[in-house]
Amino acid sequence: MEITAIEPRRKRLVQLFLDGEPAVRLDAQTAAEAGLRPGLSLSDEDLRELLRQSDARRAREKALYLLEARPHTKKELEGKLARTAGAEAAQEAAARMEELGLVDDGDYARRYAAELLTRKGFAPARAVQELCRRGVERELARQAVEELAPPPEETLRSLVERKYARLLGEEKGRRRAAAALQRLGWRWEEIRPVLRELTPGEEQEEGAGWTENGF
């Protein structure tokens, strides 16, 4: 196959024309380093290798771009890279970022667990679930959460005092507060004592208003 033309394209790509027909797009730097020019002949093997090198370079560049924006787990990074590069190139690029210390699932798990548990007020089980969704292995997620999770009543008390104290004066408000806390993964048996403790004028023994549908 003979290269008959090389034309620039967007996103630092070039279009190769082989035997007069548009063939493949390559990373411009890969094409330059390979010394590609009109009149040069390429075998099928040459073309496959050029595509492999181009995919690998694009995946590494995209990985650096993504990691500059925010930390990623290795699995999450691979998934995003695979959208624009081949699976092999995505895996190699993610592995390279890990070797360079730019991807660290353990550090990611600890940092994100701290945000979920303290700033967002997630229950530990919900925090583990969210970490796994981001690509952290379940055991690593569990360890990070167990290491950092405050006592449940401490987190719940802080959440209620900061966000829901004004709602506790009537049953409807208490239901809204309980529903919001349950969406964060907290169980009713954890929520109920804290709401009772912080409800204005509420008796501490079992009382009216706390028996129907959990109240």
Disulfide bonds with the S-S distance in Angstrom:
none
